[in-house]
Amino acid sequence: MTTFLLVVHALIAIALVAVILLQRSEGGGLGIGGGTGGGLMTARGAANLLTRATTVLAALFIANSIILAVLAAGTNKVKPIDTSLAPVTKTVTSPAPATPPAGVPLVPGALPATPGGSTTAPAAPAEGGVPLAK
């Protein structure tokens, strides 16, 4: 609808410019030449027709401008931001972390504690292999 009204608005503006340029001004202009004889296109008849056309086109131009402004104001409402890609952060209050069970290392990659309290490296492989850790 807005596109249609914009096209009509442009056509009204072009017609309004053409009608204004056709009117006879004090110094001449692009107006229709005055000839003698009666009818619609005498100097006075052309002036009346062009004046009426200018009035009608100006009224249509203003009305169309107001309608377009109202339509533009209606589409300028606050739109929600697309949050589909944002990470969701939830603040959940949880109880204090429990102590890990015995034998589970606190640091990833650490050796678990043995029941005696000492940590030992894994044994070397049998048959001439390279030991992994000492």
N, CA, C and O atoms as CSV, one atom per row, in Angstrom:
chain,resi,resn,atom,element,x,y,z
A,1,MET,N,N,0.825,-1.183,0.000
A,1,MET,CA,C,0.000,0.000,0.000
A,1,MET,C,C,0.871,1.249,0.000
A,1,MET,O,O,0.589,2.214,-0.710
A,2,THR,N,N,1.926,1.222,0.797
A,2,THR,CA,C,2.801,2.392,0.868
A,2,THR,C,C,3.487,2.634,-0.474
A,2,THR,O,O,3.646,3.781,-0.891
A,3,THR,N,N,3.888,1.575,-1.142
A,3,THR,CA,C,4.538,1.728,-2.442
A,3,THR,C,C,3.574,2.340,-3.457
A,3,THR,O,O,3.956,3.213,-4.236
A,4,PHE,N,N,2.343,1.886,-3.445
A,4,PHE,CA,C,1.336,2.441,-4.347
A,4,PHE,C,C,1.127,3.927,-4.072
A,4,PHE,O,O,1.070,4.733,-5.001
A,5,LEU,N,N,1.015,4.284,-2.800
A,5,LEU,CA,C,0.812,5.688,-2.450
A,5,LEU,C,C,2.034,6.543,-2.804
A,5,LEU,O,O,1.886,7.710,-3.167
A,6,LEU,N,N,3.221,5.977,-2.702
A,6,LEU,CA,C,4.418,6.721,-3.097
A,6,LEU,C,C,4.442,6.986,-4.603
A,6,LEU,O,O,4.849,8.064,-5.038
A,7,VAL,N,N,4.011,6.017,-5.390
A,7,VAL,CA,C,3.951,6.203,-6.842
A,7,VAL,C,C,2.909,7.256,-7.188
A,7,VAL,O,O,3.161,8.125,-8.022
A,8,VAL,N,N,1.740,7.187,-6.554
A,8,VAL,CA,C,0.699,8.194,-6.781
A,8,VAL,C,C,1.202,9.569,-6.359
A,8,VAL,O,O,0.936,10.564,-7.033
A,9,HIS,N,N,1.919,9.625,-5.263
A,9,HIS,CA,C,2.466,10.887,-4.763
A,9,HIS,C,C,3.438,11.490,-5.786
A,9,HIS,O,O,3.407,12.695,-6.035
A,10,ALA,N,N,4.281,10.669,-6.364
A,10,ALA,CA,C,5.222,11.156,-7.378
A,10,ALA,C,C,4.490,11.656,-8.618
A,10,ALA,O,O,4.859,12.682,-9.187
A,11,LEU,N,N,3.449,10.931,-9.039
A,11,LEU,CA,C,2.676,11.363,-10.205
A,11,LEU,C,C,1.953,12.680,-9.942
A,11,LEU,O,O,1.893,13.544,-10.816
A,12,ILE,N,N,1.409,12.830,-8.744
A,12,ILE,CA,C,0.751,14.092,-8.393
A,12,ILE,C,C,1.768,15.228,-8.386
A,12,ILE,O,O,1.468,16.328,-8.850
A,13,ALA,N,N,2.954,14.977,-7.870
A,13,ALA,CA,C,3.980,16.016,-7.835
A,13,ALA,C,C,4.397,16.431,-9.240
A,13,ALA,O,O,4.582,17.620,-9.499
A,14,ILE,N,N,4.546,15.479,-10.146
A,14,ILE,CA,C,4.915,15.796,-11.528
A,14,ILE,C,C,3.804,16.592,-12.206
A,14,ILE,O,O,4.073,17.569,-12.903
A,15,ALA,N,N,2.550,16.172,-11.999
A,15,ALA,CA,C,1.420,16.894,-12.589
A,15,ALA,C,C,1.309,18.299,-12.020
A,15,ALA,O,O,0.987,19.242,-12.742
A,16,LEU,N,N,1.573,18.439,-10.732
A,16,LEU,CA,C,1.497,19.760,-10.104
A,16,LEU,C,C,2.559,20.699,-10.675
A,16,LEU,O,O,2.283,21.871,-10.933
A,17,VAL,N,N,3.755,20.189,-10.867
A,17,VAL,CA,C,4.816,21.006,-11.466
A,17,VAL,C,C,4.432,21.408,-12.885
A,17,VAL,O,O,4.625,22.560,-13.274
A,18,ALA,N,N,3.887,20.467,-13.666
A,18,ALA,CA,C,3.503,20.768,-15.048
A,18,ALA,C,C,2.400,21.820,-15.099
A,18,ALA,O,O,2.461,22.738,-15.916
A,19,VAL,N,N,1.400,21.697,-14.241
A,19,VAL,CA,C,0.291,22.653,-14.236
A,19,VAL,C,C,0.783,24.035,-13.812
A,19,VAL,O,O,0.348,25.041,-14.372
A,20,ILE,N,N,1.668,24.096,-12.848
A,20,ILE,CA,C,2.188,25.391,-12.405
A,20,ILE,C,C,3.013,26.033,-13.515
A,20,ILE,O,O,2.937,27.245,-13.715
A,21,LEU,N,N,3.799,25.238,-14.239
A,21,LEU,CA,C,4.606,25.800,-15.321
A,21,LEU,C,C,3.757,26.236,-16.512
A,21,LEU,O,O,4.166,27.115,-17.270
A,22,LEU,N,N,2.593,25.641,-16.685
A,22,LEU,CA,C,1.713,26.034,-17.794
A,22,LEU,C,C,0.999,27.361,-17.532
A,22,LEU,O,O,0.542,28.008,-18.475
A,23,GLN,N,N,0.898,27.763,-16.307
A,23,GLN,CA,C,0.181,28.991,-15.993
A,23,GLN,C,C,0.963,30.198,-16.481
A,23,GLN,O,O,2.194,30.211,-16.459
A,24,ARG,N,N,0.238,31.198,-16.917
A,24,ARG,CA,C,0.856,32.425,-17.403
A,24,ARG,C,C,1.267,33.258,-16.199
A,24,ARG,O,O,0.466,33.535,-15.307
A,25,SER,N,N,2.519,33.645,-16.197
A,25,SER,CA,C,2.993,34.501,-15.127
A,25,SER,C,C,3.033,35.929,-15.621
A,25,SER,O,O,2.650,36.198,-16.759
A,26,GLU,N,N,3.474,36.822,-14.816
A,26,GLU,CA,C,3.506,38.229,-15.198
A,26,GLU,C,C,4.477,38.481,-16.336
A,26,GLU,O,O,4.231,39.348,-17.174
A,27,GLY,N,N,5.548,37.759,-16.382
A,27,GLY,CA,C,6.545,37.985,-17.412
A,27,GLY,C,C,6.423,37.031,-18.574
A,27,GLY,O,O,7.389,36.887,-19.323
A,28,GLY,N,N,5.321,36.383,-18.769
A,28,GLY,CA,C,5.176,35.383,-19.818
A,28,GLY,C,C,5.222,34.021,-19.185
A,28,GLY,O,O,4.665,33.849,-18.100
A,29,GLY,N,N,5.838,33.063,-19.782
A,29,GLY,CA,C,5.961,31.745,-19.204
A,29,GLY,C,C,5.638,30.688,-20.225
A,29,GLY,O,O,5.665,30.940,-21.429
A,30,LEU,N,N,5.340,29.538,-19.756
A,30,LEU,CA,C,5.036,28.425,-20.644
A,30,LEU,C,C,3.539,28.263,-20.868
A,30,LEU,O,O,3.087,27.225,-21.351
A,31,GLY,N,N,2.780,29.280,-20.519
A,31,GLY,CA,C,1.323,29.186,-20.618
A,31,GLY,C,C,0.846,29.055,-22.045
A,31,GLY,O,O,1.584,29.308,-22.997
A,32,ILE,N,N,-0.400,28.656,-22.170
A,32,ILE,CA,C,-1.008,28.499,-23.486
A,32,ILE,C,C,-1.195,29.892,-24.073
A,32,ILE,O,O,-1.679,30.799,-23.396
A,33,GLY,N,N,-0.822,30.053,-25.300
A,33,GLY,CA,C,-0.899,31.366,-25.933
A,33,GLY,C,C,-2.333,31.859,-26.015
A,33,GLY,O,O,-3.262,31.080,-26.230
A,34,GLY,N,N,-2.496,33.126,-25.846
A,34,GLY,CA,C,-3.848,33.694,-25.877
A,34,GLY,C,C,-4.275,33.947,-27.300
A,34,GLY,O,O,-3.573,34.641,-28.035
A,35,GLY,N,N,-5.349,33.432,-27.691
A,35,GLY,CA,C,-5.931,33.702,-29.001
A,35,GLY,C,C,-7.306,34.297,-28.780
A,35,GLY,O,O,-7.840,34.239,-27.673
A,36,THR,N,N,-7.847,34.833,-29.762
A,36,THR,CA,C,-9.188,35.373,-29.612
A,36,THR,C,C,-10.181,34.270,-29.848
A,36,THR,O,O,-9.851,33.228,-30.415
A,37,GLY,N,N,-11.349,34.491,-29.428
A,37,GLY,CA,C,-12.385,33.494,-29.632
A,37,GLY,C,C,-12.870,32.982,-28.288
A,37,GLY,O,O,-12.151,33.065,-27.292
A,38,GLY,N,N,-14.048,32.469,-28.256
A,38,GLY,CA,C,-14.631,31.983,-27.006
A,38,GLY,C,C,-14.269,30.534,-26.781
A,38,GLY,O,O,-13.486,29.934,-27.518
A,39,GLY,N,N,-14.858,30.004,-25.755
A,39,GLY,CA,C,-14.646,28.602,-25.471
A,39,GLY,C,C,-13.851,28.395,-24.197
A,39,GLY,O,O,-13.601,29.335,-23.442
A,40,LEU,N,N,-13.463,27.163,-23.973
A,40,LEU,CA,C,-12.782,26.786,-22.735
A,40,LEU,C,C,-11.351,27.293,-22.692
A,40,LEU,O,O,-10.860,27.654,-21.623
A,41,MET,N,N,-10.676,27.327,-23.825
A,41,MET,CA,C,-9.273,27.664,-23.822
A,41,MET,C,C,-9.000,29.114,-24.181
A,41,MET,O,O,-7.997,29.408,-24.832
A,42,THR,N,N,-9.836,29.990,-23.787
A,42,THR,CA,C,-9.480,31.399,-23.906
A,42,THR,C,C,-8.504,31.713,-22.797
A,42,THR,O,O,-8.251,30.866,-21.941
A,43,ALA,N,N,-7.955,32.902,-22.794
A,43,ALA,CA,C,-6.982,33.265,-21.766
A,43,ALA,C,C,-7.614,33.156,-20.391
A,43,ALA,O,O,-6.996,32.650,-19.454
A,44,ARG,N,N,-8.830,33.626,-20.272
A,44,ARG,CA,C,-9.502,33.558,-18.976
A,44,ARG,C,C,-9.918,32.118,-18.662
A,44,ARG,O,O,-9.797,31.679,-17.518
A,45,GLY,N,N,-10.403,31.386,-19.654
A,45,GLY,CA,C,-10.817,30.001,-19.440
A,45,GLY,C,C,-9.646,29.111,-19.070
A,45,GLY,O,O,-9.775,28.245,-18.204
A,46,ALA,N,N,-8.498,29.314,-19.718
A,46,ALA,CA,C,-7.310,28.520,-19.400
A,46,ALA,C,C,-6.812,28.841,-18.002
A,46,ALA,O,O,-6.379,27.952,-17.268
A,47,ALA,N,N,-6.874,30.111,-17.637
A,47,ALA,CA,C,-6.438,30.491,-16.298
A,47,ALA,C,C,-7.327,29.852,-15.244
A,47,ALA,O,O,-6.836,29.358,-14.229
A,48,ASN,N,N,-8.632,29.859,-15.481
A,48,ASN,CA,C,-9.544,29.238,-14.518
A,48,ASN,C,C,-9.309,27.730,-14.424
A,48,ASN,O,O,-9.293,27.169,-13.329
A,49,LEU,N,N,-9.126,27.077,-15.573
A,49,LEU,CA,C,-8.890,25.627,-15.578
A,49,LEU,C,C,-7.585,25.289,-14.872
A,49,LEU,O,O,-7.538,24.368,-14.057
A,50,LEU,N,N,-6.524,26.030,-15.181
A,50,LEU,CA,C,-5.235,25.738,-14.565
A,50,LEU,C,C,-5.242,26.068,-13.076
A,50,LEU,O,O,-4.596,25.380,-12.286
A,51,THR,N,N,-5.957,27.104,-12.693
A,51,THR,CA,C,-6.057,27.444,-11.272
A,51,THR,C,C,-6.808,26.353,-10.521
A,51,THR,O,O,-6.405,25.944,-9.432
A,52,ARG,N,N,-7.888,25.893,-11.107
A,52,ARG,CA,C,-8.648,24.807,-10.458
A,52,ARG,C,C,-7.815,23.521,-10.394
A,52,ARG,O,O,-7.822,22.826,-9.379
A,53,ALA,N,N,-7.100,23.208,-11.476
A,53,ALA,CA,C,-6.271,22.006,-11.495
A,53,ALA,C,C,-5.165,22.109,-10.447
A,53,ALA,O,O,-4.847,21.132,-9.769
A,54,THR,N,N,-4.578,23.312,-10.321
A,54,THR,CA,C,-3.538,23.504,-9.307
A,54,THR,C,C,-4.112,23.304,-7.915
A,54,THR,O,O,-3.476,22.675,-7.068
A,55,THR,N,N,-5.300,23.827,-7.667
A,55,THR,CA,C,-5.934,23.687,-6.353
A,55,THR,C,C,-6.216,22.221,-6.037
A,55,THR,O,O,-5.934,21.748,-4.936
A,56,VAL,N,N,-6.774,21.511,-7.010
A,56,VAL,CA,C,-7.112,20.098,-6.785
A,56,VAL,C,C,-5.840,19.274,-6.579
A,56,VAL,O,O,-5.782,18.446,-5.670
A,57,LEU,N,N,-4.829,19.493,-7.410
A,57,LEU,CA,C,-3.582,18.727,-7.274
A,57,LEU,C,C,-2.858,19.048,-5.966
A,57,LEU,O,O,-2.275,18.163,-5.339
A,58,ALA,N,N,-2.897,20.314,-5.559
A,58,ALA,CA,C,-2.263,20.678,-4.286
A,58,ALA,C,C,-2.985,20.014,-3.116
A,58,ALA,O,O,-2.342,19.536,-2.182
A,59,ALA,N,N,-4.311,19.982,-3.162
A,59,ALA,CA,C,-5.076,19.328,-2.091
A,59,ALA,C,C,-4.780,17.829,-2.055
A,59,ALA,O,O,-4.619,17.253,-0.980
A,60,LEU,N,N,-4.708,17.195,-3.234
A,60,LEU,CA,C,-4.366,15.764,-3.286
A,60,LEU,C,C,-2.948,15.516,-2.781
A,60,LEU,O,O,-2.696,14.531,-2.086
A,61,PHE,N,N,-2.028,16.405,-3.128
A,61,PHE,CA,C,-0.643,16.262,-2.695
A,61,PHE,C,C,-0.540,16.335,-1.171
A,61,PHE,O,O,0.155,15.526,-0.555
A,62,ILE,N,N,-1.227,17.298,-0.566
A,62,ILE,CA,C,-1.182,17.454,0.892
A,62,ILE,C,C,-1.862,16.269,1.584
A,62,ILE,O,O,-1.349,15.753,2.577
A,63,ALA,N,N,-3.009,15.842,1.062
A,63,ALA,CA,C,-3.715,14.700,1.667
A,63,ALA,C,C,-2.872,13.433,1.577
A,63,ALA,O,O,-2.786,12.664,2.535
A,64,ASN,N,N,-2.260,13.224,0.432
A,64,ASN,CA,C,-1.408,12.041,0.257
A,64,ASN,C,C,-0.188,12.112,1.178
A,64,ASN,O,O,0.251,11.092,1.710
A,65,SER,N,N,0.352,13.304,1.363
A,65,SER,CA,C,1.501,13.463,2.269
A,65,SER,C,C,1.115,13.104,3.704
A,65,SER,O,O,1.877,12.445,4.410
A,66,ILE,N,N,-0.063,13.537,4.128
A,66,ILE,CA,C,-0.519,13.224,5.492
A,66,ILE,C,C,-0.742,11.726,5.647
A,66,ILE,O,O,-0.367,11.143,6.664
A,67,ILE,N,N,-1.348,11.105,4.649
A,67,ILE,CA,C,-1.592,9.648,4.723
A,67,ILE,C,C,-0.270,8.889,4.783
A,67,ILE,O,O,-0.131,7.945,5.561
A,68,LEU,N,N,0.696,9.295,3.969
A,68,LEU,CA,C,2.005,8.625,3.997
A,68,LEU,C,C,2.704,8.834,5.334
A,68,LEU,O,O,3.377,7.927,5.826
A,69,ALA,N,N,2.555,10.007,5.924
A,69,ALA,CA,C,3.171,10.257,7.232
A,69,ALA,C,C,2.540,9.386,8.306
A,69,ALA,O,O,3.242,8.867,9.173
A,70,VAL,N,N,1.225,9.221,8.260
A,70,VAL,CA,C,0.541,8.372,9.248
A,70,VAL,C,C,0.971,6.916,9.080
A,70,VAL,O,O,1.217,6.217,10.063
A,71,LEU,N,N,1.060,6.467,7.832
A,71,LEU,CA,C,1.498,5.081,7.597
A,71,LEU,C,C,2.938,4.871,8.039
A,71,LEU,O,O,3.269,3.822,8.592
A,72,ALA,N,N,3.786,5.842,7.804
A,72,ALA,CA,C,5.190,5.709,8.216
A,72,ALA,C,C,5.313,5.721,9.733
A,72,ALA,O,O,6.159,5.018,10.286
A,73,ALA,N,N,4.486,6.505,10.412
A,73,ALA,CA,C,4.546,6.542,11.877
A,73,ALA,C,C,4.039,5.230,12.472
A,73,ALA,O,O,4.495,4.828,13.542
A,74,GLY,N,N,3.115,4.564,11.806
A,74,GLY,CA,C,2.595,3.295,12.307
A,74,GLY,C,C,3.589,2.161,12.181
A,74,GLY,O,O,3.534,1.205,12.955
A,75,THR,N,N,4.499,2.246,11.220
A,75,THR,CA,C,5.471,1.166,11.041
A,75,THR,C,C,6.747,1.406,11.826
A,75,THR,O,O,7.657,0.578,11.779
A,76,ASN,N,N,6.839,2.502,12.538
A,76,ASN,CA,C,8.058,2.840,13.280
A,76,ASN,C,C,7.947,2.414,14.745
A,76,ASN,O,O,8.472,3.086,15.633
A,77,LYS,N,N,7.276,1.319,14.989
A,77,LYS,CA,C,7.123,0.824,16.353
A,77,LYS,C,C,8.381,0.073,16.778
A,77,LYS,O,O,9.181,-0.350,15.944
A,78,VAL,N,N,8.534,-0.080,18.065
A,78,VAL,CA,C,9.696,-0.774,18.609
A,78,VAL,C,C,9.596,-2.249,18.246
A,78,VAL,O,O,8.577,-2.898,18.484
A,79,LYS,N,N,10.654,-2.754,17.675
A,79,LYS,CA,C,10.693,-4.161,17.287
A,79,LYS,C,C,11.650,-4.884,18.215
A,79,LYS,O,O,12.679,-4.324,18.592
A,80,PRO,N,N,11.333,-6.119,18.593
A,80,PRO,CA,C,12.256,-6.846,19.467
A,80,PRO,C,C,13.538,-7.204,18.720
A,80,PRO,O,O,13.530,-7.465,17.517
A,81,ILE,N,N,14.601,-7.208,19.447
A,81,ILE,CA,C,15.891,-7.577,18.875
A,81,ILE,C,C,15.934,-9.086,18.716
A,81,ILE,O,O,15.448,-9.822,19.575
A,82,ASP,N,N,16.511,-9.539,17.627
A,82,ASP,CA,C,16.626,-10.975,17.384
A,82,ASP,C,C,17.652,-11.556,18.345
A,82,ASP,O,O,18.853,-11.324,18.201
A,83,THR,N,N,17.181,-12.300,19.308
A,83,THR,CA,C,18.060,-12.886,20.313
A,83,THR,C,C,18.250,-14.382,20.088
A,83,THR,O,O,18.659,-15.096,21.004
A,84,SER,N,N,17.960,-14.863,18.888
A,84,SER,CA,C,18.063,-16.301,18.655
A,84,SER,C,C,19.510,-16.783,18.659
A,84,SER,O,O,19.762,-17.960,18.916
A,85,LEU,N,N,20.467,-15.892,18.378
A,85,LEU,CA,C,21.866,-16.316,18.348
A,85,LEU,C,C,22.612,-15.976,19.627
A,85,LEU,O,O,23.750,-16.409,19.804
A,86,ALA,N,N,22.008,-15.221,20.513
A,86,ALA,CA,C,22.674,-14.830,21.753
A,86,ALA,C,C,22.653,-16.000,22.735
A,86,ALA,O,O,21.653,-16.714,22.821
A,87,PRO,N,N,23.734,-16.203,23.469
A,87,PRO,CA,C,23.727,-17.294,24.450
A,87,PRO,C,C,22.776,-16.958,25.591
A,87,PRO,O,O,22.693,-15.819,26.051
A,88,VAL,N,N,22.079,-17.966,26.021
A,88,VAL,CA,C,21.126,-17.786,27.114
A,88,VAL,C,C,21.879,-17.945,28.424
A,88,VAL,O,O,22.522,-18.969,28.656
A,89,THR,N,N,21.802,-16.956,29.261
A,89,THR,CA,C,22.435,-17.037,30.586
A,89,THR,C,C,21.343,-17.047,31.629
A,89,THR,O,O,20.520,-16.135,31.711
A,90,LYS,N,N,21.355,-18.081,32.409
A,90,LYS,CA,C,20.370,-18.205,33.476
A,90,LYS,C,C,21.095,-18.074,34.805
A,90,LYS,O,O,22.134,-18.695,35.026
A,91,THR,N,N,20.550,-17.282,35.657
A,91,THR,CA,C,21.128,-17.156,36.992
A,91,THR,C,C,20.301,-18.013,37.930
A,91,THR,O,O,19.176,-17.679,38.302
A,92,VAL,N,N,20.895,-19.108,38.287
A,92,VAL,CA,C,20.228,-20.052,39.178
A,92,VAL,C,C,21.031,-20.102,40.465
A,92,VAL,O,O,22.243,-20.321,40.452
A,93,THR,N,N,20.356,-19.902,41.545
A,93,THR,CA,C,21.050,-20.007,42.830
A,93,THR,C,C,21.108,-21.477,43.203
A,93,THR,O,O,20.081,-22.139,43.359
A,94,SER,N,N,22.314,-21.969,43.342
A,94,SER,CA,C,22.490,-23.369,43.697
A,94,SER,C,C,23.200,-23.433,45.051
A,94,SER,O,O,23.875,-22.486,45.455
A,95,PRO,N,N,23.040,-24.543,45.731
A,95,PRO,CA,C,23.722,-24.679,47.015
A,95,PRO,C,C,25.238,-24.715,46.802
A,95,PRO,O,O,25.715,-24.907,45.683
A,96,ALA,N,N,25.967,-24.532,47.864
A,96,ALA,CA,C,27.421,-24.551,47.799
A,96,ALA,C,C,27.888,-25.894,47.242
A,96,ALA,O,O,27.272,-26.923,47.519
A,97,PRO,N,N,28.971,-25.898,46.460
A,97,PRO,CA,C,29.416,-27.157,45.869
A,97,PRO,C,C,29.867,-28.141,46.950
A,97,PRO,O,O,30.534,-27.782,47.920
A,98,ALA,N,N,29.481,-29.366,46.740
A,98,ALA,CA,C,29.852,-30.414,47.692
A,98,ALA,C,C,31.287,-30.839,47.439
A,98,ALA,O,O,31.807,-30.685,46.334
A,99,THR,N,N,31.900,-31.360,48.442
A,99,THR,CA,C,33.262,-31.879,48.279
A,99,THR,C,C,33.193,-33.135,47.425
A,99,THR,O,O,32.274,-33.942,47.567
A,100,PRO,N,N,34.172,-33.297,46.535
A,100,PRO,CA,C,34.125,-34.481,45.670
A,100,PRO,C,C,34.346,-35.743,46.482
A,100,PRO,O,O,34.962,-35.710,47.547
A,101,PRO,N,N,33.851,-36.831,45.984
A,101,PRO,CA,C,34.076,-38.089,46.690
A,101,PRO,C,C,35.566,-38.429,46.715
A,101,PRO,O,O,36.355,-37.923,45.917
A,102,ALA,N,N,35.912,-39.277,47.629
A,102,ALA,CA,C,37.320,-39.673,47.797
A,102,ALA,C,C,37.812,-40.349,46.534
A,102,ALA,O,O,37.107,-41.166,45.943
A,103,GLY,N,N,39.005,-40.013,46.126
A,103,GLY,CA,C,39.604,-40.636,44.953
A,103,GLY,C,C,39.369,-39.868,43.665
A,103,GLY,O,O,39.929,-40.239,42.633
A,104,VAL,N,N,38.567,-38.816,43.683
A,104,VAL,CA,C,38.326,-38.029,42.473
A,104,VAL,C,C,39.225,-36.808,42.535
A,104,VAL,O,O,39.180,-36.077,43.525
A,105,PRO,N,N,40.032,-36.560,41.531
A,105,PRO,CA,C,40.954,-35.415,41.580
A,105,PRO,C,C,40.188,-34.096,41.458
A,105,PRO,O,O,39.161,-34.028,40.782
A,106,LEU,N,N,40.686,-33.067,42.104
A,106,LEU,CA,C,40.064,-31.754,42.030
A,106,LEU,C,C,40.465,-31.032,40.747
A,106,LEU,O,O,39.684,-30.257,40.195
A,107,VAL,N,N,41.673,-31.289,40.279
A,107,VAL,CA,C,42.174,-30.645,39.069
A,107,VAL,C,C,42.120,-31.666,37.947
A,107,VAL,O,O,42.546,-32.805,38.139
A,108,PRO,N,N,41.609,-31.293,36.784
A,108,PRO,CA,C,41.581,-32.264,35.683
A,108,PRO,C,C,42.996,-32.682,35.306
A,108,PRO,O,O,43.888,-31.840,35.203
A,109,GLY,N,N,43.200,-33.949,35.105
A,109,GLY,CA,C,44.493,-34.487,34.730
A,109,GLY,C,C,45.358,-34.872,35.929
A,109,GLY,O,O,46.422,-35.465,35.747
A,110,ALA,N,N,44.934,-34.554,37.130
A,110,ALA,CA,C,45.710,-34.914,38.322
A,110,ALA,C,C,45.472,-36.383,38.631
A,110,ALA,O,O,44.469,-36.975,38.232
A,111,LEU,N,N,46.409,-36.938,39.341
A,111,LEU,CA,C,46.282,-38.345,39.719
A,111,LEU,C,C,45.355,-38.468,40.915
A,111,LEU,O,O,45.427,-37.663,41.843
A,112,PRO,N,N,44.516,-39.437,40.901
A,112,PRO,CA,C,43.649,-39.614,42.070
A,112,PRO,C,C,44.462,-40.050,43.283
A,112,PRO,O,O,45.494,-40.711,43.173
A,113,ALA,N,N,43.961,-39.657,44.421
A,113,ALA,CA,C,44.652,-40.015,45.674
A,113,ALA,C,C,44.420,-41.483,45.977
A,113,ALA,O,O,43.334,-42.019,45.755
A,114,THR,N,N,45.466,-42.123,46.491
A,114,THR,CA,C,45.333,-43.525,46.893
A,114,THR,C,C,44.854,-43.552,48.334
A,114,THR,O,O,45.015,-42.568,49.056
A,115,PRO,N,N,44.278,-44.647,48.757
A,115,PRO,CA,C,43.780,-44.703,50.122
A,115,PRO,C,C,44.864,-44.447,51.164
A,115,PRO,O,O,44.541,-43.981,52.257
A,116,GLY,N,N,46.121,-44.727,50.881
A,116,GLY,CA,C,47.195,-44.500,51.839
A,116,GLY,C,C,47.592,-43.035,51.911
A,116,GLY,O,O,48.338,-42.656,52.813
A,117,GLY,N,N,47.115,-42.186,50.982
A,117,GLY,CA,C,47.427,-40.770,51.017
A,117,GLY,C,C,48.579,-40.393,50.121
A,117,GLY,O,O,48.859,-39.202,49.984
A,118,SER,N,N,49.283,-41.359,49.487
A,118,SER,CA,C,50.403,-40.998,48.624
A,118,SER,C,C,49.999,-41.207,47.177
A,118,SER,O,O,49.145,-42.035,46.858
A,119,THR,N,N,50.633,-40.436,46.313
A,119,THR,CA,C,50.349,-40.602,44.893
A,119,THR,C,C,51.558,-41.250,44.252
A,119,THR,O,O,52.694,-40.866,44.530
A,120,THR,N,N,51.327,-42.208,43.413
A,120,THR,CA,C,52.421,-42.883,42.735
A,120,THR,C,C,52.176,-42.824,41.244
A,120,THR,O,O,51.035,-42.757,40.788
A,121,ALA,N,N,53.264,-42.851,40.489
A,121,ALA,CA,C,53.168,-42.841,39.039
A,121,ALA,C,C,52.814,-44.232,38.563
A,121,ALA,O,O,53.043,-45.211,39.274
A,122,PRO,N,N,52.260,-44.329,37.374
A,122,PRO,CA,C,51.960,-45.659,36.849
A,122,PRO,C,C,53.252,-46.443,36.618
A,122,PRO,O,O,54.310,-45.859,36.383
A,123,ALA,N,N,53.155,-47.712,36.686
A,123,ALA,CA,C,54.331,-48.575,36.525
A,123,ALA,C,C,54.791,-48.564,35.079
A,123,ALA,O,O,54.012,-48.315,34.159
A,124,ALA,N,N,56.077,-48.840,34.901
A,124,ALA,CA,C,56.636,-48.900,33.560
A,124,ALA,C,C,56.093,-50.125,32.851
A,124,ALA,O,O,55.834,-51.148,33.484
A,125,PRO,N,N,55.920,-50.029,31.544
A,125,PRO,CA,C,55.405,-51.191,30.822
A,125,PRO,C,C,56.439,-52.310,30.797
A,125,PRO,O,O,57.646,-52.074,30.839
A,126,ALA,N,N,55.948,-53.485,30.729
A,126,ALA,CA,C,56.838,-54.655,30.694
A,126,ALA,C,C,57.414,-54.801,29.281
A,126,ALA,O,O,56.898,-54.211,28.332
A,127,GLU,N,N,58.451,-55.563,29.151
A,127,GLU,CA,C,59.069,-55.933,27.894
A,127,GLU,C,C,59.700,-54.748,27.174
A,127,GLU,O,O,59.418,-54.566,25.990
A,128,GLY,N,N,60.506,-53.958,27.789
A,128,GLY,CA,C,61.336,-52.983,27.133
A,128,GLY,C,C,60.618,-51.783,26.566
A,128,GLY,O,O,61.181,-51.076,25.730
A,129,GLY,N,N,59.464,-51.543,26.966
A,129,GLY,CA,C,58.768,-50.370,26.483
A,129,GLY,C,C,59.274,-49.108,27.160
A,129,GLY,O,O,60.022,-49.176,28.136
A,130,VAL,N,N,58.884,-48.012,26.666
A,130,VAL,CA,C,59.276,-46.719,27.239
A,130,VAL,C,C,58.302,-46.404,28.364
A,130,VAL,O,O,57.092,-46.524,28.175
A,131,PRO,N,N,58.800,-46.004,29.530
A,131,PRO,CA,C,57.884,-45.688,30.609
A,131,PRO,C,C,57.125,-44.402,30.292
A,131,PRO,O,O,57.675,-43.478,29.693
A,132,LEU,N,N,55.880,-44.352,30.692
A,132,LEU,CA,C,55.047,-43.195,30.413
A,132,LEU,C,C,55.320,-42.048,31.378
A,132,LEU,O,O,55.398,-40.894,30.956
A,133,ALA,N,N,55.463,-42.342,32.642
A,133,ALA,CA,C,55.690,-41.294,33.630
A,133,ALA,C,C,56.501,-41.863,34.771
A,133,ALA,O,O,56.454,-43.067,35.026
A,134,LYS,N,N,57.231,-41.032,35.448
A,134,LYS,CA,C,58.008,-41.493,36.604
A,134,LYS,C,C,57.545,-40.804,37.849
A,134,LYS,O,O,58.077,-41.058,38.929
